[in-house]
């Protein structure tokens, strides 16, 4: 019996690559290959329709989950091009560097430089309460990432949520080091402070309202353009970091600097997403109105939280700044961030 021999294949010239999406550049990046259209929909290649639905028949993803619109949610790209492998590797390096810094400070006796009154009030009472803020925003972002309408948007929110949880854990880990360095250190009152202390009730109210929001894009705007830009900047940078240095605390600013590096990454993708929505050729006008209303609404909430936080600026032993001067710096920095988007308040 003769054995079938297939005819030889004709060699094709040139470099041909199969892609199922339009790359942002001339060629698809690794980030795009691993992200775009991993979360598909009947509008993008899932021609058979949704394979699963909620028990009441609702689609797993719906345009009704947000008031803003996009001609193509999948056209958004994260300028950081963050993927899981790079994120895990980068955060592993950051956490190891942070651990070495804290260990080095402890071994060198640098913890003892801090004013005990600052440690007791500034750190044990207030900085150790900040994890409640991070956890609340983590919960809100978890909802937002579930409802986001494209994989590229989802992944950006996922990594920010992971950042929030990591920052929370860094502060908790720091509390163990402080307890070893200062025998009188006690942060057991923080749950009561978060729930009852007037200084924190503005922040708690804002965070709880963000968690309760049903619009996933409103959560992103409220968190990244308003609350973190005003209250977060005031508390972490202007108070915990600036006041720590003035009171002999050289360790707290290191922890905050680590979280601020993540904040810079978050702001880059947030600006790209806002530009994607505001410059949409069809929906841009509608989106600008909706997002503008959200920014005004949550700016008021964030400013109320900041105002409630005012008394801490008079409680520190050494006061390198006033609340008024700190707020002026916060507002100036935020205005500079919003101006390129045409969202200045």
matplotlib code that plots the C-alpha trace (Angstrom):
import matplotlib.pyplot as plt

x = [0.0, 1.3, 1.9, 0.4, 2.9, 1.5, 2.8, 5.5, 4.3, 5.2, 7.4, 5.9, 8.1, 8.1, 7.2, 3.5, 1.9, -1.7, -3.5, -7.2, -7.1, -5.7, -2.4, -1.9, 1.5, 2.9, 3.2, 1.4, 3.2, 3.4, 1.0, -1.6, -1.1, -1.8, -4.6, -6.7, -9.8, -9.1, -12.4, -14.6, -18.3, -20.9, -19.7, -16.2, -15.8, -18.1, -20.6, -22.3, -23.6, -23.0, -22.3, -23.5, -25.8, -27.0, -29.8, -32.3, -31.2, -29.0, -25.9, -22.6, -21.5, -23.8, -23.5, -26.0, -23.4, -22.0, -23.4, -20.5, -20.2, -17.4, -17.4, -14.9, -13.9, -11.3, -9.4, -8.2, -4.5, -2.7, 0.4, 2.2, 1.6, 1.3, 0.9, 0.8, 4.3, 5.9, 3.6, 4.4, 8.2, 8.2, 6.2, 8.4, 11.4, 9.7, 8.6, 12.0, 13.6, 11.1, 11.8, 15.6, 15.0, 13.0, 15.4, 18.3, 16.6, 15.9, 19.4, 20.9, 18.7, 16.9, 13.5, 14.6, 15.1, 11.3, 9.6, 7.6, 4.6, 4.5, 4.7, 1.8, -0.5, 0.7, 1.4, -0.4, -3.6, -3.8, -1.4, -2.5, -6.1, -5.3, -5.5, -9.3, -9.2, -7.1, -9.3, -12.5, -11.1, -9.9, -13.5, -14.9, -12.3, -13.1, -16.7, -15.4, -13.1, -15.9, -18.2, -15.6, -16.5, -13.2, -10.2, -7.7, -9.8, -10.4, -6.7, -5.8, -8.3, -7.2, -3.7, -4.8, -6.9, -3.9, -1.9, -4.4, -4.3, -0.5, -0.3, -2.6, -0.4, 2.7, 1.3, 0.2, 3.7, 5.1, 3.0, 4.8, 8.2, 6.9, 5.6, 9.1, 10.8, 8.4, 7.1, 4.2, 3.1, -0.6, -2.8, -5.7, -7.9, -7.8, -11.2, -12.9, -11.0, -12.2, -15.8, -16.1, -13.3, -14.6, -11.2, -11.9, -15.7, -15.4, -13.0, -15.2, -18.3, -16.6, -15.1, -18.4, -20.2, -17.7, -18.1, -21.9, -21.7, -23.4, -21.6, -18.1, -16.6, -17.9, -15.9, -12.7, -13.3, -14.2, -11.2, -8.5, -9.4, -11.0, -10.6, -7.0, -6.0, -7.3, -7.7, -5.1, -2.5, -3.2, -3.0, -0.2, 2.1, 1.4, 0.8, 2.2, 5.3, 6.1, 5.3, 7.1, 10.3, 9.9, 9.4, 12.4, 10.6, 12.7, 10.9, 7.3, 8.3, 10.0, 6.8, 4.7, 7.2, 6.7, 3.0, 3.4, 5.3, 2.2, 0.0, 2.0, 1.4, -2.3, -2.6, -0.9, -3.5, -6.4, -5.4, -5.3, -8.7, -10.2, -8.7, -10.1, -13.6, -13.5, -12.1, -14.5, -15.6, -19.2, -19.7, -17.1, -19.6, -21.9, -18.9, -17.5, -20.8, -21.2, -17.5, -17.6, -20.6, -18.9, -15.7, -17.6, -19.6, -16.7, -14.4, -16.9, -16.8, -13.0, -12.7, -15.2, -13.0, -9.9, -11.6, -12.5, -8.8, -7.7, -7.1, -4.2, -2.1, -2.2, -1.5, 2.0, 4.9, 6.7, 4.6, 6.4, 3.2, -0.2, -3.4, -4.1, -0.7, -0.9, -4.3, -3.1, -0.3, -2.8, -5.2, -2.5, -1.1, -4.6, -5.5, -2.3, -3.3, -6.8, -6.0, -4.8, -8.2, -10.1, -11.7, -10.2, -12.6]
y = [0.0, 3.4, 5.8, 9.2, 12.0, 15.5, 18.1, 20.4, 23.7, 26.9, 29.0, 32.4, 35.5, 38.1, 38.0, 37.2, 37.3, 36.5, 39.0, 39.2, 42.8, 46.1, 46.9, 50.4, 50.5, 49.0, 45.6, 44.0, 44.2, 41.3, 43.3, 43.4, 39.7, 38.7, 41.1, 42.2, 40.1, 37.6, 38.9, 38.7, 39.4, 38.8, 42.1, 40.8, 37.3, 35.4, 35.0, 32.1, 34.6, 34.5, 30.9, 31.7, 34.2, 35.2, 33.2, 35.9, 35.8, 39.0, 39.0, 38.7, 42.1, 45.0, 48.6, 49.5, 49.1, 52.6, 55.9, 56.6, 55.1, 54.0, 53.4, 50.6, 49.7, 47.4, 50.2, 51.5, 50.6, 50.8, 53.0, 51.1, 47.8, 46.0, 42.3, 39.7, 38.4, 41.9, 43.1, 40.2, 40.4, 44.2, 44.0, 41.2, 43.5, 46.5, 44.5, 43.0, 46.5, 47.8, 44.9, 45.5, 49.3, 48.6, 45.9, 48.3, 51.1, 48.8, 47.4, 50.9, 52.1, 54.6, 53.9, 55.5, 58.9, 59.3, 61.5, 59.2, 61.6, 61.4, 57.6, 57.4, 59.8, 60.3, 56.6, 54.3, 56.3, 57.7, 56.0, 52.6, 53.6, 54.3, 50.5, 50.9, 53.4, 51.1, 48.1, 50.1, 51.2, 47.7, 46.4, 49.2, 48.4, 44.7, 45.5, 47.8, 45.2, 42.7, 45.0, 46.7, 46.3, 45.2, 43.2, 46.1, 48.2, 45.2, 44.4, 48.0, 48.1, 44.6, 45.8, 48.9, 46.8, 44.6, 47.7, 48.8, 45.4, 45.4, 48.9, 47.8, 44.9, 47.0, 49.3, 46.3, 44.8, 48.1, 48.1, 44.9, 46.6, 49.6, 47.4, 45.9, 49.3, 51.1, 48.9, 51.4, 51.3, 50.2, 50.4, 48.4, 51.4, 51.9, 50.2, 52.6, 55.6, 54.6, 54.2, 57.0, 59.6, 62.8, 63.2, 60.0, 60.3, 62.3, 59.8, 56.8, 58.4, 59.0, 55.5, 53.8, 55.8, 54.8, 51.2, 51.6, 53.1, 50.9, 52.5, 50.9, 53.9, 56.3, 54.3, 54.7, 58.5, 58.9, 57.0, 58.0, 61.6, 62.8, 60.9, 59.7, 63.0, 65.1, 63.1, 60.5, 63.1, 65.2, 62.3, 60.2, 62.8, 66.1, 64.6, 61.1, 61.6, 65.4, 65.4, 62.1, 63.5, 66.7, 64.5, 62.3, 59.4, 58.4, 55.0, 56.0, 58.1, 55.1, 53.1, 55.9, 56.5, 52.9, 53.3, 56.6, 54.9, 52.7, 55.8, 57.3, 54.1, 54.3, 57.9, 57.1, 54.5, 56.6, 59.5, 57.3, 55.8, 59.3, 60.5, 57.5, 58.3, 62.1, 62.1, 59.4, 60.7, 59.7, 59.6, 62.2, 65.0, 62.8, 61.3, 64.8, 65.8, 62.7, 62.5, 66.3, 65.8, 62.9, 64.9, 67.8, 65.4, 63.4, 66.5, 67.8, 64.4, 64.4, 68.0, 67.2, 64.3, 66.5, 69.2, 66.6, 65.6, 69.1, 68.7, 66.3, 69.1, 70.7, 67.5, 66.7, 67.7, 69.4, 71.1, 71.7, 72.9, 74.2, 72.5, 75.5, 75.3, 71.6, 71.8, 74.5, 72.1, 69.3, 71.4, 72.7, 69.3, 67.9, 70.8, 70.2, 66.5, 67.3, 70.2, 68.1, 66.4, 69.6, 68.6, 71.4, 72.3]
z = [0.0, -0.9, 1.9, 1.4, 1.3, 1.6, -0.9, 0.4, 1.9, 0.2, 2.3, 3.1, 3.1, 5.9, 9.6, 10.1, 13.5, 14.3, 16.5, 17.4, 18.4, 17.2, 19.0, 20.3, 18.5, 15.4, 17.1, 20.0, 23.4, 25.9, 28.0, 25.2, 24.3, 27.9, 28.6, 25.7, 25.0, 27.8, 29.1, 26.0, 25.3, 22.6, 21.2, 20.9, 19.6, 22.0, 19.1, 20.8, 23.5, 27.2, 28.3, 31.9, 33.5, 37.0, 38.4, 37.5, 33.9, 33.9, 31.8, 33.7, 32.4, 31.6, 30.3, 33.0, 35.8, 35.0, 33.9, 31.6, 28.1, 25.8, 22.1, 22.8, 26.4, 25.0, 23.4, 26.8, 27.5, 30.8, 30.2, 32.9, 30.9, 34.2, 34.0, 36.8, 36.5, 36.5, 39.3, 41.6, 40.9, 41.4, 44.6, 45.9, 45.4, 47.0, 50.1, 50.5, 50.3, 52.8, 55.2, 54.9, 55.6, 58.7, 59.9, 59.3, 61.2, 64.1, 64.3, 64.1, 66.9, 64.7, 66.2, 69.5, 67.7, 67.6, 70.1, 72.4, 72.4, 68.6, 68.7, 71.2, 69.4, 65.9, 65.3, 67.7, 67.7, 64.1, 61.7, 63.0, 62.2, 58.5, 57.6, 58.0, 55.1, 52.9, 53.6, 52.9, 49.5, 48.8, 49.3, 47.0, 44.3, 44.5, 43.4, 40.7, 39.2, 39.1, 37.1, 34.8, 31.1, 29.6, 30.7, 30.3, 32.8, 35.1, 35.4, 36.2, 39.1, 40.3, 40.8, 42.7, 45.0, 45.7, 46.4, 49.1, 50.8, 50.7, 52.2, 55.0, 55.7, 55.7, 58.4, 60.5, 60.2, 61.3, 64.4, 65.5, 65.1, 67.1, 69.9, 70.2, 70.1, 72.5, 75.4, 76.0, 72.4, 72.2, 69.1, 70.6, 70.7, 66.9, 66.2, 68.6, 67.1, 63.6, 64.7, 67.2, 67.2, 65.4, 63.7, 61.7, 61.1, 57.9, 56.4, 57.6, 56.1, 52.8, 52.6, 53.5, 50.9, 48.3, 49.3, 49.0, 45.5, 42.8, 39.8, 39.4, 37.4, 40.1, 42.6, 40.5, 40.2, 43.9, 45.0, 42.6, 41.6, 44.9, 48.2, 47.8, 46.2, 49.0, 52.3, 51.4, 50.4, 53.5, 55.9, 54.4, 53.0, 54.7, 58.2, 58.8, 56.6, 57.1, 60.8, 61.4, 60.1, 62.2, 65.3, 64.9, 63.2, 60.3, 59.6, 58.9, 55.8, 54.3, 54.5, 53.1, 50.2, 49.2, 49.0, 47.1, 44.3, 43.8, 43.9, 41.0, 39.0, 39.8, 38.7, 35.3, 34.4, 35.9, 33.7, 30.6, 31.4, 32.0, 28.7, 26.9, 28.2, 28.0, 24.4, 23.2, 19.7, 20.4, 24.2, 25.3, 25.9, 28.0, 29.9, 30.7, 32.3, 34.4, 35.5, 36.3, 38.6, 40.3, 40.8, 42.4, 44.6, 45.9, 46.2, 48.8, 50.6, 50.6, 51.8, 54.7, 55.7, 55.6, 57.7, 60.3, 60.4, 61.1, 64.9, 64.5, 63.1, 66.6, 68.5, 67.4, 69.7, 66.8, 64.1, 60.8, 59.1, 59.7, 58.4, 56.2, 54.5, 54.1, 52.5, 50.1, 49.0, 48.6, 46.6, 44.3, 43.6, 42.9, 40.6, 38.6, 38.2, 37.0, 34.8, 31.8, 31.8, 31.9, 35.3, 37.5, 40.4]

ax = plt.figure().add_subplot(projection="3d")
ax.plot(x, y, z, "-o")
ax.set_aspect("equal")
plt.show()
